[in-house]
């Protein structure tokens, strides 16, 4: 019999539930693994997700980042865009949803993210939030999505060294059958603003972070039925993911001289957090 009340969950049980979620298990798999009711798991995700947003919004400030890479990753809510019912079409939260992400190439910290649409309005919001968290001038690289041009200008003005990395893909009719992207046949570096170092114009780290998101959040996994049914659940899952990624998951590239998380490398944490510590944010 599943436990039906989150209020009766012990700290140990809550930690087990959150641990299962951050390691890429679906809601139903988490229910089975931890013997917890679905409603209880969703309420815990909501409550922990909220405090993760609040904690990171407060502490991811005045960051000493030097090189930032940005990208957008696709997912969907409720139904795929082509299957959204007529009475729900053109409503945000039904169909395509994009998560904008930024990563510091040196510390691997993700200082800013935004769940929204892939349009100019959300690009402006995303860049404004990113700029508000940085302590100094940075070198910024994005993909060739044109809305970045105006959003970066609006947020940073002349105080940024900005370049676009535009990728060109080949025509591969077999790619749809393999469910994989077409082959990248060429790239072009386009300097937009300031004096970016050409050798540091890259989106490799943020694209690798996209893979981490798909591996760590079941609702981002392609070709499954583990998609988000509600937009708010997607937002809570993303905030929990980045709390765990930034503060509790040592990054393999930061192992020298010791195992460190991105938050430790950025100087905003002095230890590797446990999942229990994340859950205890509910009590603060």
N, C-alpha and C positions, 0 to 999 in steps of 0.2 A: 504494500500500500504506500503510495507516494505521500510524502509530507506535504500538506496543503497550505501551510501558513509560513510566510517568510519570517514573521515575528518570532516564531519558535525555532528558527534555524540557529544553530550554534555558530560561533565564529569559525570553527573548524569546517563545518558544513558549507558555510558561505564561501570560504576559501577554496574548498574543493570544486564548487560550482564555477567560480570565476576562473580557477586554474584550467578547468576543462574548456571553457569558452575561449580563453586567450591562446590555447594550444590548437585552435582550429576546429573544434567539435561543433556540430550543429546544436540547436536548441534541444531537439528531440534526443540526440545522442547524449547530451549532457544530462537530460532527465533520466535516461536509462543508467548512465554511469554512476550518477550520484543519488539515484532513487528519490528524485525531487519532482514535484508537480511542475508542469509546463508554465502555468501562471506564476508560480513562485520564482522560477528561473527568469522569466521575462521581467518581473517586478524588480528582482535583484539586479539584472542587467541595467534597467532604467535608473535605479537609485545610484548604483556604483558609477554608471556612465555619466550621470549629472555631476557627481563630486569630482570625477576625473576632469571634466570640462572646466570646472571652477578652479581646481588646483593648478592645472596647467596654464589657464588664462592668467592666473596671478603670478606664477613663478617663471614662466617662459618669457621673461622681460630683460631688457638691457643685455642681450646676448652678444658675445664677442665673435660672431660668425664672420668669415671672410669670403667664402665661396658658397653660393646658394644655387641649387638646381630645382626647377619646378616642372611639374607635369600634371596631367589629369588622368584619372582611371575610371573606366566605365563600369556601371552596375545597373540594376533596375529594381524597381519596387512594384509590388502588387502583380504586375504582368509585364511581359515584354511589350515594347512600344506598339508593335503591330497588333497586339491582342488586347489592348486597353479598351474597355467598353466605351461606347459613344458618350455616355453621360459622365464619364470621368476623363475624357480626352482634354488635353491642354491644361490639366491641373498638375502642379508640381507634387511629386510623390506617387504618381502613377506613370509607369513607363521608365524611360531613360533617366538615370541619375548619375552625376559625375562627382567624384571627390578630387578636389584640387589639393595637391601636396607640395611642400617645399622641404628640402633636406640640405643640411650643412655638409658639404663634401668632406670636411676635415674631421668633425666629431660624430658625424652620422646622425645628429640630432634632427628631429622633425619639429621645427618651431611653430609651424602654422599649417592648418588644413581647413578645408571648407567643403561641406556637402551641398551640392547645388546643381545648377544647370551649366552647360558649357557655352555660356554666352558672355557678353560684355559686362552686364550688371554684376555677375558673380566674379568675373575677373577683377573688376574694380574693388570689390569687397575683400577678395583674397589678398591682393597686393597691398591694400591699405593696412590690413591686419599684419601681414608679414613685415612691412616697414616699421610698424609701431613696436615690434619686438627686437629690433636690431640696434646695437649700440654704436655702430660705425658704418662707414661706406663698405659696400660689398661688391664682388663680381657676381653677376647674375646671369644664368643661362636658362632659357626656356626652349620649348619646341617651336615650330613655326606657326602656331595658332595665332592668327592676326590680332585677336582681341588683346593680347599681351602688350602690343605696341602702345596703345593708349592707356591701359591700366598701369603699366610701369611708369610711364611719363607722369601720370596724374599722382601716383603715390610717392615716387622718388625724385621727380624733377631731374635736375642735373647731377644729383648726388648718388650716382650708381654707374658701374661699369657693366654694360649690358650687351649681351650677344644672343642671337637665336641660332639654334642648331637645326637646320632643316634637312629632313631625311627624304630620300626619293626611293620609291619601291618599284620593283619589277612587276610585270603582268604575269601572274601565275594562276592559271585557271584551276590548278589542283589544290590551291590553298584552302578553299572553302571546304573541300572534301576532307582535308586533314584537320580542319578547325584550328589552323595556325595562320599567323600573319604572312603576307607576302614577303619575299626576300628584300632586304634593304640593299640597294645597289650603289648608292652614293649618298654622301652628306655634304652640306654646304654651310660654312660658318658665315654668319652675317653680323657684323658689328653694328649695333644700333646706337649706342651711347657710351661716352667716356673712352677708357683705354683698357679694355679687358685683355688679359694675357691669352693669346691664341692657344697655347698649350693646355690651358685650363677650361676651354670652352667644351663642355660635356654635359650630357644628361644621363650618364651611365648609372650613377648612384641612385638617382630618383627613379629610374626605370627598374632597377633592382628592388627598390622599395615597393614598387607595384607588385612584384612577385611575392615579396614578404606579406603584403596585405592579402593577396589571394590565397596564400598558404595558411595564414593565421586567422582569417575570418571566413568561416564556412560560407557565409552569404555572398562572398565575392567569387566563389569557385564557379567557373563556367560549366555549362552543360549539365547542371544539376537542378533539383527542385529546392535547393537550400537558400533561395533568394529571400530578401526582406519583404515581408507582407505589409509592413508599415514603415513609413519614412523615419519616424522617431526611433524605431528600433535600430535602423541602420546608423543613425547619428550616434546613438549610445554605444553601439558596437565599435564604431570608429574611434570615439574618444577613449574607450577602454583599451582598444588596441594600442593607441599611441602612448597612453600612460604606461602600459606594460613594456612597450618597445623602448621608450625613452628612459625609463627609470629602473626596470626590473630585469631586462634581458641583456646580458653582456654581449657586446658586439665582437665578432671574431677578429675584426680588423683593429680593435682597441685592446688587444691582449697583452701588449708590451708597455710598461713593465708588469702590469697585472691585469686581470680581467676587469674591464670597465664597461659601464653602460654609456650611451650617448650623453645622458645627463651629467654623469661624472666627468666625461671628457670636456663638456662645456662649462664645468665649474658650478653647476647649480644643484649638485647632489654629492655627498661624500661617501656613499656606500651603495651597494647593489640592493635595491628594494626587494622585499618578498611580496608575493601575492597577498599574504595576510596583511601587510602594511597598507596595500592599496584598499583592501576591504575596510580596514580600520578608519579610513578617511570618512566613512559614514558617521563616525562618532564625533567628528570635529565640528 
